[in-house]
């Protein structure tokens, strides 16, 4: 699926309330496949390979990976799928993205589940360490 000029790999299945699934660093939508049989009985799962991961594109421009760009892509994904609101589950890096998505567009989030995620390290010294 093309979102804002970039090709994304998206796996979608099941019926019911939408659940957007965001994998961790070096992961892909495949992270969530073991859970599909259970979750898709009650939910519509939408698993996306984040930019530079799995089968999604890896743009050369580093600005394309900025958090605000990734969030804009995910909002474009929800729009393309005609999803007004979704549950969001993010693991690690995907959790950080999910947190930024919820902060940018809280009206689009039904519930937010973060696993092994943080908003990032604010102090430059701590990031360096």
Secondary structure by P-SEA (a helix, b strand, c coil): cccccbbbbbbbbbcccbbbbbbccccccccccccccccccccbbbbbbcccccccccccccccccaaaaaaaaaaaaaaacccbbbbbbcaaaaaaaaaaaaaccccccbbbbccccccccccccccc
